[in-house]
Amino acid sequence: MRAFVTGGTGFVGSHVVRLLLQEGCAVKALVRPSSNLGNLQGLDVEIVKSNLNDPELWQQMLGCQYLFHVAAHYSLWQKDQELLYLHNVEGTRNVLAAAQKAGIERTVYTSSVAAIGVGSPGKVVDETYQSPLEKLVGHYKKSKYLAEQVAMQAASTGQEVVVVNPSSPIGPLDIKPTPTGDIILRFLRRQMPFYLDTGLNFIDVRDVAKGHLLALQRGKSGDRYILGHQNLSLKQVLEQLAQITSLQAPQKAVPAWLPLSVAWVDEKILAPLGKSPSVPIDGVRMAQQPMYYNASKAVRELGLPQSSLKTAFEDAVDWFVAQGYVK
């Protein structure tokens, strides 16, 4: 069997590629010409250099039975809003149209819990919940919601498309790194003297990859499945990292207005003057409310594994250290 994977160089995508290869599946991976290919180094993968909006992309998919559309543009900077809609929404529209034209039998589309949004403060939500578009914080979340609607529309017309919504994956190969990886790195670099009183749902990235394969095998077209595990406050995460590394966790929380003020100055005043901003406004606004999810549907219907988060955090720490991310 042969699978076409977009976003194969990224954190989740590279684990999906590895798992497919372990299962004996041949893999073609779509990469941007400028992509860092480190996560695919040494793997028996056919590389296709192009982009999500290539009108001839369908030709590269010929001969593949399955598509894993993992690629997405991630940015919380407000200046990147046009790119977010171009890659995430229009790119998804083009990729799914290409899949249909190429005769792809089944597609797994990687959405995000960001597309679902959050409920009332502290409430744990599942796949049946949906924040109105106007209440989704920032253009990244909005673009992922609209891209998911493109996937659902394709499924409603008869195309076989299963949607998965990963929460916050942790583990090795976080090459960029992701926002979750950035939390770990800031802790390791001692750049987190305080913490924000917030929380997220976490899952081992290898379980996320397994969830993709299970969605292909068992998922219902037109349904979405949260790929998550445990809801943890940021304080709990930092305490777990302290146990793993023997470094001290920050002891004091900061009020949300403080990082929000820093972010506003960064993006609105310093960035236009040429300074690289360090804190995105939308990132702080997102963090003002815990993002907690219930992944029991994927566990029940797909058999999503729930591996130890302690092991995932340990592996993430070891990988960042080994790769020289921690100076």
C-alpha positions in Angstrom: 0.0 0.0 0.0 1.1 3.5 -0.7 0.3 6.7 1.3 0.8 10.4 0.4 1.7 12.6 3.5 1.7 16.3 3.7 3.6 17.9 6.5 5.9 14.9 6.9 8.9 16.9 8.0 7.0 18.3 11.0 6.5 17.1 14.6 3.3 15.0 14.1 3.9 14.3 10.4 7.3 12.8 10.9 5.9 10.4 13.5 3.0 9.5 11.1 5.6 8.7 8.4 7.7 6.5 10.7 4.6 4.6 11.8 3.5 4.0 8.2 6.9 2.7 7.2 6.9 0.4 10.3 3.5 -0.9 9.0 5.0 -1.7 5.6 3.4 1.2 3.8 5.3 3.0 1.0 5.3 6.8 1.7 5.5 9.9 -0.6 6.0 13.0 1.4 5.1 16.5 0.2 7.7 19.1 1.4 8.2 22.7 0.7 11.5 23.4 -1.1 12.7 25.4 1.9 11.7 22.6 4.5 14.2 21.3 7.0 14.4 17.6 6.1 16.1 16.5 9.3 13.1 14.5 10.6 13.1 12.4 7.4 16.8 11.8 7.2 17.6 8.1 6.7 14.0 7.1 6.0 13.0 5.3 2.9 10.6 8.1 1.7 9.9 9.5 -1.7 10.2 13.3 -1.4 8.0 15.5 -3.5 9.0 19.2 -3.4 5.9 21.4 -4.0 3.3 23.2 -2.0 -0.3 22.7 -0.8 -1.7 25.1 -3.4 0.0 23.5 -6.4 -2.8 22.9 -9.0 -0.9 19.9 -10.4 -0.6 18.2 -7.0 -3.0 15.5 -8.0 -0.4 14.1 -10.4 1.9 13.4 -7.5 -0.8 11.5 -5.7 -1.4 9.0 -8.5 -0.8 5.4 -7.4 -1.4 6.3 -3.7 -4.4 4.8 -1.9 -4.3 6.9 1.2 -3.7 10.6 2.1 -2.7 12.0 5.4 -3.0 15.8 5.2 -1.0 16.8 8.3 0.5 20.0 7.0 -0.6 23.4 8.3 0.8 26.8 8.7 1.1 27.6 12.4 1.5 31.2 13.6 0.0 33.3 16.3 1.4 36.6 14.9 -1.4 38.8 13.6 0.8 39.8 10.6 0.6 36.3 9.3 -3.2 36.1 8.9 -3.2 36.0 5.1 -0.8 33.1 5.1 -2.9 31.2 7.6 -6.0 31.3 5.4 -4.0 30.7 2.2 -2.2 27.5 3.5 -4.7 26.1 6.0 -8.0 26.8 4.3 -7.3 27.1 0.5 -4.4 24.6 0.8 -6.8 22.1 2.4 -9.3 22.7 -0.3 -6.7 22.1 -3.1 -5.3 19.0 -1.4 -8.7 17.4 -1.0 -9.6 18.2 -4.6 -6.3 16.7 -5.7 -7.0 13.6 -3.7 -10.4 13.1 -5.3 -8.9 13.6 -8.8 -6.1 11.2 -8.1 -8.5 8.5 -6.9 -7.3 8.5 -3.2 -9.5 6.0 -1.4 -9.4 7.5 2.1 -8.0 10.7 3.7 -7.2 11.5 7.3 -7.3 15.3 7.8 -5.3 16.7 10.7 -7.3 19.4 12.3 -6.7 20.6 15.9 -8.6 21.1 19.1 -8.0 24.7 18.3 -10.8 24.4 15.7 -13.2 23.2 18.4 -12.5 26.1 20.8 -13.1 26.1 24.5 -16.2 25.9 26.7 -16.9 28.0 29.8 -13.9 28.5 32.1 -12.6 25.2 33.3 -15.1 23.1 31.4 -13.9 19.9 29.6 -15.4 19.6 26.1 -15.6 16.9 23.5 -16.3 16.6 19.7 -19.9 17.6 20.1 -18.9 21.1 21.3 -18.1 23.9 18.9 -17.2 27.5 19.7 -18.8 30.0 17.3 -16.3 31.2 14.7 -16.3 34.7 16.1 -15.3 33.4 19.6 -12.3 31.5 18.4 -9.2 33.4 19.5 -6.9 34.5 16.7 -6.6 33.7 13.0 -4.8 30.4 13.5 -7.8 28.9 15.3 -10.2 30.5 12.8 -8.3 29.2 9.9 -8.2 25.6 11.3 -12.0 25.8 11.9 -12.6 26.9 8.3 -10.2 24.2 7.0 -12.1 21.6 9.0 -15.3 22.8 7.5 -13.7 22.3 4.0 -12.9 18.7 5.0 -16.4 18.1 6.4 -18.0 19.5 3.2 -15.8 17.1 1.1 -17.0 14.2 3.3 -20.7 15.3 2.9 -20.4 15.0 -0.9 -19.2 11.4 -0.6 -15.4 11.8 -0.3 -13.9 9.5 2.4 -12.5 12.0 4.9 -11.9 11.3 8.6 -10.9 14.3 10.8 -8.6 14.1 13.8 -8.1 16.9 16.3 -4.8 16.4 18.2 -4.5 18.3 21.5 -0.9 19.2 22.6 1.6 16.5 21.6 4.8 16.0 23.4 7.8 13.8 22.7 11.0 13.6 20.5 11.5 15.2 17.0 9.9 18.5 17.9 12.1 20.2 15.4 10.5 23.6 15.2 9.6 23.5 18.2 5.8 23.5 18.7 4.3 25.8 21.4 4.3 22.8 23.8 7.9 22.1 23.0 8.6 25.8 23.6 7.3 25.4 27.1 9.7 22.6 27.8 12.6 24.5 26.2 11.9 27.7 28.2 11.9 25.6 31.3 15.2 23.9 30.4 16.8 27.2 29.5 15.6 28.8 32.8 13.6 31.4 30.9 10.4 30.9 32.8 10.7 32.6 36.2 6.9 32.8 36.5 4.0 30.9 35.0 0.5 31.7 33.7 -2.4 30.1 35.5 -3.7 28.0 32.6 -3.8 24.5 31.4 -3.9 22.2 28.3 -4.6 18.6 27.3 -1.5 16.7 26.5 -0.7 13.4 24.7 2.4 11.5 23.6 3.1 12.4 20.0 3.5 8.7 19.1 0.0 8.1 20.3 -1.1 11.0 18.0 0.6 9.2 15.1 -1.1 5.9 16.1 -4.4 7.8 16.2 -4.0 8.8 12.6 -3.5 5.2 11.5 -6.4 4.1 13.6 -8.6 6.8 12.1 -7.7 5.6 8.6 -8.7 2.0 9.6 -11.6 2.5 11.9 -12.8 6.2 11.7 -16.1 7.2 10.3 -16.0 9.5 7.3 -17.3 12.9 8.3 -16.6 12.4 12.0 -14.0 14.1 14.1 -11.9 12.5 16.8 -10.0 14.3 19.6 -6.5 12.8 19.9 -5.7 13.7 23.5 -5.0 12.2 26.9 -4.6 14.1 30.1 -5.7 17.6 31.2 -2.9 19.3 33.2 -2.4 22.8 34.5 0.8 24.6 33.4 1.9 24.4 37.1 1.5 20.6 37.0 3.5 20.4 33.8 6.3 22.5 35.3 6.4 20.4 38.5 6.6 17.2 36.4 9.5 18.7 34.4 11.2 19.7 37.7 11.0 16.1 38.9 12.5 14.8 35.6 15.3 17.3 35.4 16.0 18.2 39.1 15.6 21.9 38.1 13.4 24.1 40.2 9.9 24.9 38.9 8.8 28.5 39.0 6.7 29.2 42.1 4.7 32.3 41.3 1.9 32.9 38.8 1.6 36.2 37.0 -1.7 38.0 36.3 -2.8 37.7 32.6 -2.6 41.5 32.1 1.1 41.5 32.5 2.1 39.2 29.5 -0.7 40.7 27.5 0.8 44.2 28.0 4.2 42.9 27.0 2.7 41.2 23.9 0.8 44.4 22.9 4.0 46.5 23.1 5.9 43.8 21.2 3.5 43.4 18.3 2.0 46.9 18.0 4.9 49.1 18.8 8.3 47.4 18.5 7.5 45.0 15.6 6.6 47.8 13.2 10.0 49.4 14.1 11.8 46.3 13.0 12.2 44.5 16.3 11.4 40.8 16.3 8.5 40.3 18.7 8.8 37.6 21.3 5.3 37.3 22.7 2.2 37.1 20.4 -1.0 38.8 21.6 -3.1 35.9 20.4 -0.9 33.4 22.3 -1.5 35.2 25.6 -5.2 35.6 24.9 -5.5 31.9 24.2 -3.7 31.1 27.4 -6.1 33.1 29.5 -8.5 30.2 29.6 -7.6 26.5 30.2 -8.0 24.3 27.0 -9.3 21.0 28.4 -10.7 18.2 26.3 -12.2 14.8 26.6 -10.7 12.2 24.2 -12.9 9.2 25.3 -14.5 8.9 21.8 -11.2 8.2 20.1 -10.2 5.8 22.9 -13.5 4.0 22.6 -14.1 4.0 18.9 -10.6 4.0 17.5 -8.6 2.3 20.3 -6.4 5.4 20.8 -3.5 4.5 23.2 -3.0 6.6 26.3 0.7 6.2 27.0 2.5 7.6 30.0 2.9 11.4 29.8 5.9 11.2 32.1 7.7 9.1 29.5 6.7 11.6 26.7 8.1 14.5 28.8 11.3 12.6 29.5 11.8 11.7 25.9 11.2 15.3 24.8 13.7 16.6 27.3 16.3 14.0 26.3 15.8 14.8 22.6 16.1 18.6 23.1 19.3 18.2 25.1 20.8 15.7 22.6 20.0 17.9 19.6 21.7 21.0 21.2 18.6 23.0 21.8 19.5 23.7 25.4 22.6 25.9 25.7 
